């Protein structure tokens, strides 16, 4: 499972839908809109703990199209067609690092994603702490960790964790490693951590830019 595959620029939104399958079908019908802003893929995760909650990530080719997408009426049409009453905040950022906590990266059986948002003071300090405590992360069940930094606020991060199952994910959220500062407490600024499994992946045909 890989939230952003090999691409460094990502958009992400955490929201609720009435009918996930209908929403995904509608999204697949909007490939021309996605191709027009440089999207390369769309990945959707369905919550394992909260029915109707989804996390969607969109990988794009470069930073410039991200700004166009965020201003585009297409994104409002997308949420409207999904029955989303309140447009959620959209994270737009780039990858800082993708880290394996269990040695060389390898293929795993499908697992459970835990995604959390946080604000930090110093990115370099946080990354050093993560690397120095990977053994403890692995003992807590985190197999891989992806760190993304927002374009509009370099203190804002999105952190995605790959865990084997819901039980491990729940234990990580309830009792994270003492150095996982982004998992402590809560904030009205960000939603609670997302826990879910891969629903589907869509590769966007770059030739589908028909306006």
C-alpha positions in Angstrom: 0.0 0.0 0.0 1.4 3.4 -1.0 -0.4 6.7 -0.5 1.5 8.7 -3.0 3.4 6.0 -5.0 6.6 7.5 -6.5 5.2 11.0 -7.0 6.3 13.9 -4.7 3.4 16.3 -5.2 0.1 15.4 -3.6 -3.3 16.8 -2.7 -5.3 15.1 0.1 -8.8 15.5 1.5 -10.5 13.8 4.4 -14.3 13.9 4.2 -17.5 12.0 4.4 -19.7 10.6 1.6 -23.1 9.0 1.4 -22.3 6.5 -1.3 -18.7 5.6 -1.8 -19.1 3.5 -4.9 -21.2 6.2 -6.6 -18.7 8.8 -5.7 -15.9 6.8 -7.1 -17.8 6.1 -10.4 -18.4 9.8 -10.7 -14.8 10.6 -10.1 -13.7 8.1 -12.8 -16.0 10.0 -15.2 -14.0 13.2 -14.6 -10.7 12.0 -15.9 -10.5 14.9 -18.4 -10.7 17.4 -15.6 -8.0 15.6 -13.7 -5.8 15.2 -16.7 -6.2 18.9 -17.5 -4.6 19.9 -14.2 -1.8 17.4 -14.5 -3.1 14.6 -12.2 -1.4 11.3 -12.6 -3.4 9.1 -10.2 -6.1 9.2 -7.6 -6.1 6.9 -4.6 -9.0 6.5 -2.3 -9.1 4.9 1.2 -12.3 4.0 3.1 -12.4 4.3 6.8 -12.4 1.0 8.8 -13.9 2.7 11.9 -16.2 5.4 10.6 -18.7 4.5 7.9 -18.7 7.1 5.1 -15.4 8.7 5.9 -12.8 8.6 3.1 -9.4 9.9 2.4 -8.5 10.8 -1.2 -5.0 11.6 -2.5 -4.3 13.0 -5.9 -0.8 12.9 -7.3 0.1 15.6 -9.8 3.1 16.2 -12.1 4.3 19.5 -10.8 3.5 22.2 -8.3 2.0 24.7 -10.7 -1.1 22.6 -11.5 -1.9 22.3 -7.8 -2.6 26.0 -7.5 -4.9 25.8 -10.6 -6.7 22.8 -9.2 -7.4 24.5 -5.9 -9.0 27.4 -7.7 -10.9 25.3 -10.2 -14.7 25.0 -10.0 -14.1 21.3 -10.9 -13.1 20.5 -7.4 -16.3 22.0 -6.0 -18.3 20.0 -8.6 -16.5 16.9 -7.4 -17.5 17.4 -3.8 -21.0 18.4 -4.7 -21.6 15.3 -6.8 -20.4 13.2 -3.8 -23.0 14.8 -1.6 -20.4 16.6 0.6 -22.1 19.5 2.4 -19.0 21.2 3.8 -16.0 21.4 1.5 -13.1 20.0 3.5 -9.7 21.5 3.8 -7.4 20.3 1.1 -3.8 19.5 1.9 -1.4 20.4 -0.9 2.2 19.6 -0.4 5.2 17.6 -1.4 7.0 14.6 0.0 9.8 15.1 2.5 10.7 11.4 2.9 9.3 7.9 2.7 10.8 5.8 5.5 10.8 2.0 6.2 10.8 1.2 9.9 11.6 -2.5 9.3 14.7 -2.4 7.1 14.8 -2.4 3.3 11.5 -1.6 1.7 9.6 -4.6 0.4 6.1 -5.6 -0.6 3.6 -6.3 2.2 0.2 -7.8 2.3 -2.5 -5.1 2.1 -2.5 -3.2 5.4 -4.2 -0.3 7.2 -3.4 3.3 6.7 -3.2 5.8 9.6 -3.1 9.4 8.5 -2.6 12.4 10.8 -2.1 16.1 10.4 0.2 18.2 12.6 2.1 21.4 13.0 5.7 21.2 14.1 8.3 23.8 15.0 11.4 22.4 13.2 11.2 19.8 10.4 14.8 18.8 10.6 14.5 18.1 14.4 11.4 16.0 13.8 13.0 14.0 11.0 16.1 13.3 13.1 13.8 12.0 16.0 11.9 9.8 13.6 15.1 8.2 12.2 16.5 7.7 15.7 13.4 5.9 16.9 12.5 3.7 13.9 13.1 0.5 16.0 10.4 1.6 18.5 8.0 2.5 15.6 8.5 -1.0 14.2 7.8 -2.6 17.6 4.6 -0.6 17.7 3.6 -2.0 14.4 4.4 0.8 12.0 5.9 -0.7 8.8 6.4 2.5 6.8 6.0 6.2 7.3 5.5 8.9 4.7 6.0 12.6 5.6 4.6 15.4 3.5 5.1 19.2 4.0 2.4 21.7 3.0 3.2 24.4 0.4 1.3 27.2 2.1 2.7 26.5 5.6 6.0 24.8 6.0 5.1 23.9 9.7 2.2 21.9 8.6 2.7 18.2 7.9 0.7 15.2 6.8 2.0 11.9 8.1 0.9 8.5 6.8 1.7 5.2 8.5 1.4 1.8 7.0 0.3 -0.8 9.7 -0.7 -4.5 9.3 -4.3 -4.3 10.6 -6.9 -2.3 12.5 -5.8 -3.6 15.8 -2.3 -2.4 15.3 -3.5 0.9 14.0 -5.7 1.5 17.0 -2.9 0.7 19.4 -0.6 3.1 17.6 -3.2 5.9 17.8 -3.9 5.2 21.5 -0.3 4.7 22.6 2.1 6.1 20.0 5.8 6.1 20.6 6.9 9.0 22.8 8.6 10.7 19.9 5.5 10.6 17.7 4.6 14.1 18.7 2.1 14.5 15.9 -0.1 11.8 17.4 -0.4 13.3 20.9 -3.5 15.1 22.1 -5.9 16.7 19.6 -6.7 19.9 17.9 -9.8 21.6 16.5 -7.7 22.6 13.6 -7.3 19.1 12.3 -9.6 16.0 12.1 -8.9 12.9 14.2 -6.4 10.5 12.7 -7.8 8.6 9.7 -7.8 4.8 9.8 -8.7 2.9 6.7 -7.9 0.5 3.9 -7.3 1.0 0.2 -10.6 1.3 -1.7 -9.3 1.8 -5.2 -6.7 3.4 -7.4 -7.3 5.3 -10.7 -4.5 6.0 -13.2 -5.4 9.2 -15.0 -4.9 9.0 -18.8 -2.8 12.2 -19.7 -4.5 12.2 -23.1 -8.0 12.7 -21.6 -7.7 16.5 -21.7 -10.7 17.3 -23.8 -11.6 20.5 -21.9 
